[in-house]
Amino acid sequence: MKTKTLSLLEEFTQIIGISGDEKQVSQALAKQYKSLCDEIVYDNLGSIFAVKRCGKPNAKRVMVCAHMDEVGFMITEIHNNGTMSFIKIGNTDDASMHAQRVRVKTNHEAVYGTIIAEDEAIQKCNGKAMRIDVGARNAQEVKEMGIRVGDSVVFDGPFQVLGKGNRVISKAFQNRFGCVLGIELLEALKDISLPFDLYVGASVMEEVGIRGGITATGLIQPDLGIVLDCSLAQDIKGNENANGKLGEGVLIRYYDKGMMPNRGLLQVFETLCEKEAIKHQPFYSMGQNDAAWIHKLFSGCPTLNICICGRNSHTANTMIDLNDYACAKQSAISFVKQLDEKQIQYYKEFNR
């Protein structure tokens, strides 16, 4: 794995950016996009896309979309003893919260702390009874640290390369993985002429109801969509037939709760992986992502998921395999490079 890729993965996973408070992620993306595209566009919720234009009038539009937000928490009350109540932003399992270190985002610098709970709340995995403790002795000390009700909080999950260097753990791989892959896709295509306008970027607020995916699709009005995301691996017990295994390549996502895939797209993508010897694996998900909305808005848009899987999703220590990242990157670049207007129209008409 290239040092630059690892550096980008570390940079983007460590930014604080829960749903509705993603501005720092967006600014970091804009900095990367600046030299790789013709224009940067935004929707009015904060989703950002780099545009690579082909120069043709009324050109077809291909939308490559990750999401930039991460799960986290929001401060709801500061108590007299210096502890703080909070609510979850996005889907985090209560069992993964107790005793985890956290970072509170203030107007100045992040404040570090931990999630505490009494025995009963621990035993019952009752997240509503847990509190955040930043070491303050009273509410006034909390406020002097710059913390206010409504502030964002994330797990403090540092980026770490593991073992022989094939796997890494961090917070927020779901879905800063896709943000970084989008940057590297633009880099790979920078000097290549495409027969369509390419939009590569990231939506906001996916973790709280796929909100930015809706508004971004309205902005772009794509003819074809590609979604980059990190899905839940289910290989902990070592079952050879597990649904989603680390190190087994890019996912051929044939079903999820939000989208029945365009089978024409899926077949061509799988064939491409086989032809180019890109490691891949079948996968289904009982969750959903931005593809759930991209594929069905307006008159419909054929949409493909190009995803990898990770362990411990939505925690401080999500693990991904760097070989899976490389497979997703190679397949995404190859798929976009071989697209043309005729193919896009074929996918649009596939179900007729």
C-alpha positions as CSV (number, residue, x, y, z in Angstrom):
1,M,0.0,0.0,0.0
2,K,1.3,3.4,-1.0
3,T,2.4,5.7,1.8
4,K,0.2,8.5,0.4
5,T,-2.9,6.3,0.6
6,L,-2.2,5.4,4.2
7,S,-1.6,9.1,4.9
8,L,-5.0,10.0,3.4
9,L,-6.8,7.2,5.3
10,E,-5.3,8.4,8.5
11,E,-6.1,12.1,7.8
12,F,-9.7,11.5,6.9
13,T,-10.6,9.0,9.5
14,Q,-9.3,11.3,12.3
15,I,-11.4,14.3,11.3
16,I,-14.4,14.9,13.6
17,G,-17.5,14.9,11.4
18,I,-20.8,13.5,12.7
19,S,-24.0,13.9,10.7
20,G,-24.9,17.5,10.4
21,D,-21.4,18.7,11.4
22,E,-19.3,17.6,8.5
23,K,-17.8,20.9,7.4
24,Q,-14.2,20.0,8.3
25,V,-14.4,16.9,6.2
26,S,-15.8,18.9,3.3
27,Q,-13.0,21.4,3.6
28,A,-10.4,18.6,3.5
29,L,-12.0,17.1,0.5
30,A,-12.1,20.5,-1.3
31,K,-8.4,20.9,-0.7
32,Q,-7.8,17.5,-2.4
33,Y,-10.2,18.0,-5.2
34,K,-8.9,21.5,-6.2
35,S,-6.2,20.3,-8.6
36,L,-8.1,17.2,-9.9
37,C,-11.2,18.6,-11.5
38,D,-12.7,21.4,-13.5
39,E,-15.2,22.6,-10.9
40,I,-16.4,21.9,-7.3
41,V,-20.1,22.0,-6.6
42,Y,-22.2,21.7,-3.5
43,D,-25.8,21.0,-2.6
44,N,-27.4,23.2,0.1
45,L,-26.9,20.6,2.9
46,G,-23.1,20.5,2.4
47,S,-22.5,17.5,0.1
48,I,-19.5,18.2,-2.1
49,F,-18.6,16.9,-5.6
50,A,-15.6,17.4,-7.9
51,V,-16.7,17.7,-11.6
52,K,-14.6,16.4,-14.5
53,R,-16.3,17.7,-17.6
54,C,-16.0,16.1,-21.1
55,G,-16.8,19.3,-23.0
56,K,-19.8,17.9,-24.8
57,P,-23.1,19.6,-24.7
58,N,-25.9,17.7,-22.9
59,A,-23.3,15.0,-21.9
60,K,-24.5,12.1,-19.7
61,R,-23.6,12.4,-16.0
62,V,-22.0,9.7,-13.9
63,M,-22.2,10.3,-10.1
64,V,-19.7,8.6,-7.8
65,C,-20.8,9.1,-4.2
66,A,-19.3,8.2,-0.8
67,H,-20.7,9.8,2.4
68,M,-18.5,11.9,4.7
69,D,-20.4,11.7,8.0
70,E,-19.6,9.3,10.8
71,V,-21.7,8.1,13.8
72,G,-21.2,9.9,17.1
73,F,-22.9,11.7,19.8
74,M,-24.3,15.2,20.8
75,I,-24.1,16.8,24.2
76,T,-27.7,17.4,25.6
77,E,-27.1,18.4,29.2
78,I,-24.2,19.5,31.4
79,H,-24.6,18.3,35.0
80,N,-23.5,20.0,38.2
81,N,-20.9,17.3,38.8
82,G,-19.2,18.0,35.5
83,T,-20.5,15.0,33.6
84,M,-22.6,15.3,30.5
85,S,-25.7,13.5,29.1
86,F,-25.8,12.9,25.3
87,I,-27.8,11.4,22.5
88,K,-26.5,9.1,19.7
89,I,-26.2,10.5,16.2
90,G,-26.5,7.5,13.9
91,N,-26.6,3.8,14.8
92,T,-24.1,2.9,17.5
93,D,-24.6,-0.2,19.6
94,D,-24.9,0.7,23.4
95,A,-22.7,-2.3,24.2
96,S,-19.7,-0.7,22.4
97,M,-20.0,2.6,24.3
98,H,-19.0,2.1,27.9
99,A,-15.5,3.1,28.9
100,Q,-14.6,4.2,25.4
101,R,-12.5,7.3,25.0
102,V,-14.1,10.2,23.1
103,R,-13.3,13.6,21.6
104,V,-15.6,16.5,22.1
105,K,-15.5,19.1,19.3
106,T,-15.5,22.7,20.5
107,N,-15.0,26.0,18.7
108,H,-11.3,25.8,19.6
109,E,-9.7,22.4,20.0
110,A,-11.0,18.9,20.8
111,V,-11.5,18.0,24.4
112,Y,-10.7,14.4,25.4
113,G,-12.8,12.3,27.7
114,T,-14.5,8.9,28.3
115,I,-18.0,7.4,28.5
116,I,-18.9,6.4,32.1
117,A,-21.8,4.5,33.6
118,E,-23.0,2.9,36.8
119,D,-23.1,-0.9,37.2
120,E,-26.8,-1.3,36.4
121,A,-26.4,0.7,33.1
122,I,-23.3,-1.4,32.2
123,Q,-25.1,-4.7,32.9
124,K,-28.2,-3.7,30.9
125,C,-26.1,-2.0,28.1
126,N,-28.3,1.1,28.7
127,G,-26.7,3.9,26.7
128,K,-29.3,6.4,27.8
129,A,-28.0,6.2,31.4
130,M,-24.3,6.7,30.3
131,R,-22.5,10.0,30.6
132,I,-19.4,11.7,29.1
133,D,-16.7,12.6,31.6
134,V,-13.9,15.0,30.5
135,G,-12.3,15.3,33.9
136,A,-14.2,18.4,35.0
137,R,-15.2,18.8,38.7
138,N,-18.3,20.8,38.0
139,A,-20.4,22.4,35.2
140,Q,-18.4,25.6,35.2
141,E,-15.2,23.8,34.5
142,V,-16.9,22.1,31.5
143,K,-17.9,25.4,30.1
144,E,-14.4,26.8,30.7
145,M,-13.2,24.0,28.4
146,G,-15.3,25.5,25.7
147,I,-17.9,22.7,25.7
148,R,-21.6,23.7,25.1
149,V,-24.9,21.8,24.8
150,G,-25.2,20.7,21.1
151,D,-21.4,20.0,20.6
152,S,-20.4,17.0,18.6
153,V,-18.6,14.0,20.1
154,V,-16.9,11.1,18.4
155,F,-15.1,8.0,19.5
156,D,-11.4,8.6,19.9
157,G,-10.2,5.8,17.6
158,P,-6.7,6.5,16.4
159,F,-5.4,5.1,13.1
160,Q,-3.2,2.1,13.5
161,V,-1.5,-0.3,11.1
162,L,-1.7,-3.8,12.4
163,G,0.4,-6.9,12.2
164,K,2.3,-7.4,8.9
165,G,0.7,-4.2,7.6
166,N,-2.2,-5.7,5.7
167,R,-4.9,-4.4,8.1
168,V,-5.7,-1.2,9.8
169,I,-8.0,0.0,12.5
170,S,-9.5,3.4,13.2
171,K,-12.8,5.2,13.8
172,A,-14.9,6.4,10.9
173,F,-13.8,4.0,8.1
174,Q,-17.5,4.0,7.5
175,N,-17.3,6.0,5.3
176,R,-14.0,7.9,5.1
177,F,-12.8,4.9,3.1
178,G,-15.1,6.0,0.3
179,C,-13.9,9.6,0.6
180,V,-10.3,8.6,0.1
181,L,-11.2,6.2,-2.7
182,G,-13.0,9.0,-4.5
183,I,-9.8,11.2,-4.3
184,E,-7.7,8.4,-5.7
185,L,-10.2,7.7,-8.5
186,L,-9.9,11.4,-9.6
187,E,-6.1,11.2,-9.5
188,A,-6.1,8.1,-11.7
189,L,-8.5,9.7,-14.2
190,K,-6.9,13.2,-14.2
191,D,-5.3,13.0,-17.6
192,I,-7.9,10.6,-19.2
193,S,-10.6,12.0,-21.5
194,L,-14.1,10.5,-20.7
195,P,-17.1,10.6,-22.9
196,F,-19.4,11.9,-20.0
197,D,-19.3,14.4,-17.2
198,L,-18.0,12.7,-14.0
199,Y,-19.0,13.8,-10.6
200,V,-17.0,12.4,-7.7
201,G,-17.7,13.4,-4.1
202,A,-19.4,12.8,-0.8
203,S,-22.8,13.3,0.7
204,V,-23.7,14.5,4.2
205,M,-26.0,13.0,6.8
206,E,-26.1,9.5,5.4
207,E,-26.0,8.0,8.9
208,V,-29.3,9.7,10.0
209,G,-31.5,8.9,7.0
210,I,-29.6,9.3,3.7
211,R,-30.4,13.0,3.6
212,G,-27.4,14.3,1.6
213,G,-27.8,11.5,-0.9
214,I,-31.2,12.8,-1.8
215,T,-30.2,16.4,-2.2
216,A,-26.9,15.6,-4.0
217,T,-28.8,13.5,-6.5
218,G,-31.2,16.4,-7.1
219,L,-28.2,18.6,-7.7
220,I,-26.5,16.3,-10.2
221,Q,-29.4,14.5,-11.8
222,P,-27.1,11.5,-12.8
223,D,-27.6,9.0,-15.6
224,L,-25.7,6.4,-13.7
225,G,-24.6,6.2,-10.0
226,I,-21.7,4.5,-8.2
227,V,-21.7,4.3,-4.4
228,L,-18.6,3.8,-2.4
229,D,-19.1,2.5,1.1
230,C,-17.8,0.2,3.9
231,S,-20.2,-2.6,4.9
232,L,-20.3,-4.9,7.9
233,A,-18.1,-8.0,7.7
234,Q,-19.6,-11.2,9.2
235,D,-16.5,-13.4,9.3
236,I,-15.5,-13.3,13.0
237,K,-16.1,-17.1,13.6
238,G,-14.0,-18.0,10.5
239,N,-16.9,-19.5,8.6
240,E,-15.7,-20.1,5.0
241,N,-19.2,-19.2,3.7
242,A,-19.5,-16.0,5.8
243,N,-21.2,-13.0,4.2
244,G,-18.4,-10.5,3.9
245,K,-14.9,-11.6,4.7
246,L,-11.8,-9.4,5.2
247,G,-9.2,-9.9,2.6
248,E,-11.5,-11.5,0.0
249,G,-11.8,-8.4,-2.2
250,V,-14.4,-6.0,-3.4
251,L,-18.1,-6.8,-2.7
252,I,-20.5,-7.9,-5.4
253,R,-23.5,-6.5,-3.5
254,Y,-26.5,-8.4,-5.0
255,Y,-29.0,-7.3,-2.4
256,D,-29.6,-4.7,0.3
257,K,-32.6,-3.4,2.1
258,G,-32.7,-0.2,0.1
259,M,-31.9,-1.2,-3.5
260,M,-32.5,-4.1,-5.7
261,P,-29.4,-3.7,-8.0
262,N,-29.5,-3.2,-11.7
263,R,-28.5,-6.7,-12.8
264,G,-26.9,-5.5,-16.0
265,L,-24.5,-3.3,-14.0
266,L,-23.8,-6.1,-11.5
267,Q,-23.1,-8.6,-14.3
268,V,-20.7,-6.3,-16.1
269,F,-18.9,-5.4,-12.9
270,E,-18.4,-9.0,-11.8
271,T,-17.2,-9.9,-15.3
272,L,-14.7,-7.0,-15.3
273,C,-13.4,-8.2,-11.9
274,E,-13.0,-11.8,-13.3
275,K,-11.3,-10.5,-16.5
276,E,-8.8,-8.3,-14.6
277,A,-8.2,-10.9,-11.8
278,I,-9.6,-8.5,-9.2
279,K,-10.5,-10.4,-6.0
280,H,-14.2,-10.1,-5.3
281,Q,-16.9,-11.8,-3.2
282,P,-20.7,-12.0,-3.2
283,F,-22.4,-10.0,-0.5
284,Y,-25.8,-9.0,0.7
285,S,-26.8,-6.3,3.3
286,M,-29.8,-5.9,5.6
287,G,-28.8,-2.2,5.7
288,Q,-28.8,0.5,3.1
289,N,-26.7,3.5,1.8
290,D,-27.0,6.4,-0.6
291,A,-27.7,4.0,-3.4
292,A,-31.2,3.5,-1.9
293,W,-32.1,7.0,-3.0
294,I,-29.9,7.6,-6.0
295,H,-31.4,4.7,-7.9
296,K,-35.0,5.7,-7.5
297,L,-35.2,9.5,-7.6
298,F,-36.7,11.2,-10.7
299,S,-37.2,8.7,-13.4
300,G,-34.7,6.2,-11.9
301,C,-30.9,5.9,-12.2
302,P,-29.0,2.6,-12.6
303,T,-26.7,2.4,-9.6
304,L,-23.8,0.2,-8.6
305,N,-22.3,-0.4,-5.2
306,I,-18.5,-0.6,-5.1
307,C,-17.9,-1.5,-1.4
308,I,-15.5,-3.3,1.0
309,C,-16.3,-4.8,4.3
310,G,-15.0,-4.0,7.8
311,R,-15.2,-5.5,11.3
312,N,-16.5,-3.5,14.3
313,S,-18.5,-1.1,12.1
314,H,-19.6,2.1,13.9
315,T,-17.2,1.8,16.7
316,A,-13.8,3.3,17.7
317,N,-12.0,0.4,16.1
318,T,-13.3,-0.5,12.7
319,M,-10.9,-2.8,10.9
320,I,-10.4,-3.0,7.1
321,D,-8.1,-5.0,4.9
322,L,-5.8,-2.9,2.7
323,N,-5.9,-5.5,0.0
324,D,-9.7,-5.0,-0.1
325,Y,-9.1,-1.3,-0.5
326,A,-6.8,-2.0,-3.4
327,C,-9.4,-4.3,-5.1
328,A,-12.1,-1.6,-4.7
329,K,-9.8,1.0,-6.1
330,Q,-8.7,-1.0,-9.2
331,S,-12.3,-2.1,-9.9
332,A,-13.7,1.4,-9.6
333,I,-11.0,2.9,-11.9
334,S,-11.4,0.1,-14.5
335,F,-15.2,0.3,-14.5
336,V,-15.3,4.1,-15.0
337,K,-12.6,4.0,-17.7
338,Q,-14.6,1.5,-19.8
339,L,-17.9,3.3,-19.5
340,D,-19.4,5.2,-22.6
341,E,-22.7,6.7,-23.5
342,K,-23.9,3.6,-25.2
343,Q,-23.3,1.5,-22.1
344,I,-25.0,4.0,-19.8
345,Q,-28.1,3.9,-22.0
346,Y,-27.9,0.1,-22.0
347,Y,-28.1,0.1,-18.2
348,K,-30.9,2.6,-18.2
349,E,-32.9,0.3,-20.5
350,F,-31.9,-3.0,-19.0
351,N,-35.1,-3.7,-17.1
352,R,-37.4,-3.0,-20.0
